[in-house]
Amino acid sequence: MTEEGSSSSMSGCQDAHRDPERGRPDMSKARERSVSHMQMLCAVVFGIALTKMLSSLMQEILRTGLSLDFFCQHYGQILVFVSFLFTLIPFFHGALRYLDMSYITQERHVQSYALIFDFCVLFAEAVLFFVLAWLSFNRDAFYTVLSVLLVLDIGWVSLCRFTTNKRPWHRSSDERPYSDPAGKEDPGFAKWAVVNTVALAAIVVSVWSHLWSSEVAKNVILMSIAVARTVYDYLSVWDFYYPPDDIPAPRPAPLPRRAAESKAEEKQSE
């Protein structure tokens, strides 16, 4: 590439990030890219964790062959994989969606310092998924780390309310769709904390108590907890994961009293 072509390409790239009306750097685009860089890093770690889990399972399949004996010998690891997958998807989806709504689409107003706090927590959760992938052959250790992940998420969700710099919007208002009728906080956060707390308690009891005499029942119950947590998560806060486009239009301003009275008189005269 010639020097002239390189300079024109660089100038074109710079112009793409400038406000066309003022000729100044587009800071909203700069903030969006800053958040996107952090999202990409989290996505890479989540992807590595999923790759590790899949590779561990595939190595066993290639070693023993995909047969009935494989399912009988490794059914525990298969159920752990199902739990891993059902937990990773909403955590990955929710993490990126939360960063979008807080820092890109501005559905929530947050303090600027909250970005590094949110990123550190979400990155730590991604790393824990990588640890979970390494523990796929050890059921009790896997669900113990999963419990740590839920504790971390509960703590983070509980602290999210302190990073906002404005009162959340009412769902009934015409501005934004995300807040509860009382205007206390985004309803998805409270539901996340509740469902994670219930799942955490169920996992701890199932792993560390002698409630289940059969190992098969114990494996199935633990997997069912992870699956049920995700199903409830998506069903209860689907508007968060996939925002609706039917945001109500602003209500028209009320007519002045005199104009309304004159119109009423005209209708009566007709």
N, C-alpha and C positions, 0 to 999 in steps of 0.2 A: 504494500500500500504506500502510495506517495505521501510526502509530507503535507501536501495541500489537501489530499483526501482525508488524512488522519485529523488534521485541524478542523476540517468541515464537519467530520463525524463527531468530534468532541464538542464543537460549538452547538451542533444539533442536539446532542445529549443534554447539554447545559440549558438550552432553550426549552427543552421539554419539561424541565423542572422549574420554570419561571412563570410567574403570573403574567399571562398575555396582556392584561390591561395595564398593569403598572410597570412591567418589565423588571420586577424584583423576584428573588427566589420564592418559590411556592413552598412555604413552610408547612402547610397542611400535607403536601405530598412528601415532604421530608419526614414528618412525624409518622406518616403511614408506612414509609419504607423502613423506618427504625423499628416499628412494631413487627413488620413483616420479617425482618432479619431474625428477631427473636422467635417468631413463630416457626421459621424454617429450621432453626436449631432444635427446638422442641420436637418438630416433626421427624427430624433425622434420628433422634434418640428413640422416639417411639417406634420408628421403622426398624432400627437395629434390634430393639427388644423383640419385635414380632418375628424378624428374621431368625434370631437365635432360637426362639421357641419352635418355629417351623423346622429349622435345621435339626434340632434335637429329636423331634418326632420323626422326621424323614430318615434320619440315620438308623433309628430302630426299625423302621419299616424296611429299609434296604438290607439291614442285617438279618432280620428274621423272616422277611416276606410278609405280604399283606394277606393274612389268612385268619381263620377262626382262632387259631392258637395265639396269634398276635393280639387279638382283641381280648382274649381271656387272660393273657399274661400282663398286658399293659393297659387294661381298661382304666386303671387309676390315673395314669398319665394322660389318657385321652380325655377323661373328665376334667382334669386339671387344665388341659389345653382349652376346653370349652369355657371354663371359668375365666381363664386368662383373656380369651378373645372377647367374651361378653363384657368384661370389665374395661379392657383397653379401648374399645370403640367409643363408648360414651365419654371416657376421660379425655381421650384425644380430641374428639368432636367438641366437647364442652370447653376444653382449654382454649382452642383456637377461636371458638365462637365468643367466648368471654373476652378475649383480647380484642376481637373485632368490635364488639358492642361498646367496650369501654374506651378504646383509643382510636378507632377508625371511623365507625359509623356514628359515634357520639350518642348512642342510645342511653348511656349513663355518663354522668359527669363525675370524673374522679380527679383526685390530686395528681399532679405530675410525678411526684415521687413514688406513687403507687405502682408505676410500671415495673420498676426494678424489683419491688417486693413480689408482685404477681408473677413475674418471670422466674424469680428464684424458686418460688413454691412449685410452679408448674414444671419447671425443669427438674426439680427434685423428684416430683411424681413420675416424670418420664424415666429417670434413673432407676427408681424403684421397680418400674415395669421391667427394666433390663435385669435387675436382680431376680425378679419373679421368674423370668425366662430361664435363668441359671438353676433355679430350684424346682424345675418341673418334675424331677424324679423324687423329690422329697415332699410329700403332701403336707405334712404338718408344718414344715418350715415355709412352704409356699403360702399357706393360709395365714401363718403368723406375720409374714411380711405384708400380705394383703391387708391384714388388720392394721398394721402400721401405716399403710397407704391411706386407709379410710380415716384414721385418726388425724393424719396430716391434712387431709381434705376437709374434714369437719372443722379443724382449727382455722384453716384459711378462709373457708366460707363464713365462719363466724366473725372474722376480722374485716371482711369486705365492706361491711356497713360503715366502718370508720375511715375508709379511703375516699368516700364521696365528698364532694364539696358543695353539693346542692341537694335539696330534698328531692327524692325520686318522684317521677311523674305518676299521676293517677291513671289507672287503666280506663276510667271513664272520661278522662280529659281528651282534648283534641291534639295534644302535643306528641306524646309517646305512649306506646302500648304496654310498657313494662313497669308495673308496680302493683302492689296489692291495694284493695279498696281503702285501707286505712292509711296508705301512704307511708308505711314504716320502712319497707325495704322491697327489693325485687323478690317476688314470691318464689322464684326458682331457687334462690339461695337457701331459704328456710326449708324448702322441701328436700333439697340436697342434703342438708344437715340431718334432717329427720330420717330419711331413708338410709343414709350411711350409718347413722347411729344404730338403727334397728339391725342392719346387715352386720355391723361390727359385733353387736351383742350375740347375734345368732351364730356367727362364725366362731367366736371365742368359746361359747358354750359347747358347740359341736366338736371343736378340735380338742379342747383341754378337759372335757368331762367324759364320764363313762355312760353318757346317755344312750349311745347307740352301741349295742353289743356286736352287731355285724359290721365288718369293714366295708362291705358293699353298700349297705345303707348309709354309712358315714360318708362315703365318697359321693353318693348320689345326692344326699342332703346338702353337702357343701357346694356342689355344683349348682343345685337348685337355688340356693341362696344368692349366688352370684348372678344367675340368670334372672331371677325375680327382681333383684335390685335394679338391673338395667331396664327391664321391661317397665317397671313402675316409673323409673326415672324418665324415660322417653314419653310415656303416656301422660305423666303429670305436668311436664314442662315442655311439651312439644313446640309451643309457640316460641320458646327460647332457642331451641335447636334449629327450627325452620320458621322464621318470623312470617306471620300472615301479611298479605298485602291489602287487607280490607280495613286499614286504619280509617276511622271515621273522619269525614270532612269537617272542617270548622263550622260551627253553627253561625247562621247569618246574624248580623247585629240587629237588635230590636229596633223597630221603627219608632221615630219620635212620637210622643203622645198625640200631638196635634195632627200629624199626618195620618196616624191610625184612626183618629176620630173622624177626620174628613172622609177617609175612605169608607168607613162604616156608614156615614151619612149618605154617601153616594150610592152605596149598595141598597140602603133602605129606600131611597128615592126611586131607584129603578124598580 
